[in-house]
Amino acid sequence: MALILKKKLGEIEVRLVEGDITEMETDAIVNAANSRLAHGGGVAGAIVRKGGLSIMEESEMWIVARGEVPVGSAAITSAGDLPAKYVIHAVGPRMGEGDEDEKLKSATLSALQFADKHHLKSIAFPAISTGIFGYPLDRCAQIMLSNVLEYIKHKTSLEKIVFCLWGDESVNVFKKTFERLIDSKSQ
């Protein structure tokens, strides 16, 4: 895990790291999920490959008990054999389905609310919807980071929020966006 940036904002530490989210030792990692919580490829597939089939089985039980998870919402399961305790499955938008920005904001906030509901101290996010869902990386960084920064202005159990990014492009876009948002808030 390569630390890219770390900033203490009040009582909460926000970090940008480059690495594999399945290796994060946070209370929860966020899975960029689909509404059926199917674990095929991308982050979801890696989570099951490394964390074990119990994560997929719990996801399936969630769907049976509650139905599909609407876009912009989240679900939670244990993390199986992963270092994290929980996986929060945040369902982001597919590009072109309409109202994508609001749905990504809602997915981000839903994940944060699940963390608070379970009194978690730390959470790690990927760049939700930027893989096969085709969401633009720059818009993702702007929406996710600005909403996290707004969320932590209020009471939360979280002490550390990590954005675990994959590849130079993601790292550079999130780093520039984060620095710009922090600079604009300090003026």
Steps between C-alpha positions, in 0.01 A plus 500: 500500500652830392391807697434785258350762731388525862303788650357542851168682482379565851495161672496303174789391284441478124753304296560428136693179439588298194453129537268203527187576702472133602818549705371799697499454877202729557180409680321496163587509134252619241416281205394677181195276465213437263137481613503119512821499711645258243875446539627452145792722409671817611510590869208266581673200343828575677320528834352150468820346361699626799230510768329172423161379387334596830485862376317393185267275700414785740439727201261244353319469836463880511333495157268213596396674824477861376503500121738680269692796637389818319761710323628756748446269798719250683500165680742351752654155549788359697841509330577128514876445498588861413686718754191728520204403722225598256432558133258782426357442152423844354303492176624775272348617173566377148592784268203592282223383735415854607555705817840332542658773715221492757508118506877495562458755779228283654710181472791674674279635779325162541838333558596764758164460676544120520842560658343727761208263560753228585723739705798445272818704543646459150385444143672464161336602172590416140415737213138382476351442152817595307566147373254315280222743598686768300471792743757776430786496750514879545128521583530202735787664690313831528175343622644241736759728660274804536227288660741334741637841599146626559400184692787523748393850606228323700519246783633165383660192655758501220856602582666401172369508141721357228467521124682191373577563135634282222737642237672829429203668335268440797767610746578820309136600448400436863813675634445814291129508584563451872765775511269738313208428733715547811647825363156640420371414851794675670438830318 
